[in-house]
Amino acid sequence: MAAVPAPEGPRMMRGASRQVVLFAVAGLLVSVWAFPVLWALLTSFKTERDVLAYPPLLVFTPTLANYRDVLWGPTSILPNLWSSAVVSCCATLLTVAFATPAAYALARLRYPGRRASGFYVLVTQMLPPVGLVIPYYLVLQRIGALDTYTGLVVIYLTFSLPFAIWLLVSYFEDVPYEMEEAALLDRAGRLRAFWHVVLPQVRGGLAVTTVFVFLNAWNEFMFAVVLGGNKVRPVTVAMFNFISVEQTQWARLAAGAMVAMAPVILVGLFAQRHIVKGLTVGAVKGGGRR
């Protein structure tokens, strides 16, 4: 006896109900994720009185006074943005420059102590940063590098480098060995094969690593507030100045956060295509591992 197919009506109703539930859950998760940013954006256009009003005001007269204060007022954060840009760019360039050959060696070369060196790099990621603040402070104080760009960039390099190496190792492992071996058979040499054959294959991974290292350096606070000072004060430390024992200037703090986010958003938009491509390539490849 032939089976009777299910009616189309109930099946379509179940599919529609499933999509409604899916969209509702997705909307809830997105709203939870976006709420802090939207709250900060609305707060940046309020006066301090509107911010502290209870119940919270949903309808208010927007003002740009907070942005004028944080950009051109006595509490301007523009010099701090410059400090953050210098420290973040220098730390990112040095990190990528040192991490690329190190990750290549860990992923593709066979040498004594390879596993131990890879494990050491991993262990350095397990150290809690707060435990390193005092030793870093004493070392920089001894060599006179406190409150200098050089000192802060070197410290950022110490915790960005292991992260970048481990991120890049997976991309180098995914490059097929046959491509590099073919270049070596053509007498290209190890350095030329690395530069002309292997490195172009990991451009996506380099873009992802560059963006993540830059974001980590830009948003870092703990080392900046301890090892910086009046000469080198990144924007995260400057924003903290809006919080005091007497009061917290929520509106200026929110405006400062929006201004500090702008360069990061621009970097993300500029590198969006490379980031997506790099993450996709790293997810689907795998034939090059040995």
Buried (B, 14 or more C-beta within 10 A) or exposed (E): EEEEEEEEEEEEEEEEEEEEEEEEEEEEEEEEEEEEEEEBBBBBBBBBEBBBEEEEBEEBEEBEBBBEBBBEEEBBBEEBBEBBBBBBBBBBBBBBEBBBEBBBBBBBEEEEEEEEBBEEBEEBEEEEEEEBBEEBBEBBEEEEBBBBBEBBBBBBBBBBBBBBBBBBBBBBBBBBBEBBEEBBEEEBEBEEBBEEBBBEBBBBBBBBBBBBBBBBBBBBEEBBBBBBBEEBBBBBBBBBBBEEEEEBBBBBBBBBBBBBBEBBEEBBEEBEEBBEBBBEBBEEBEEBEE
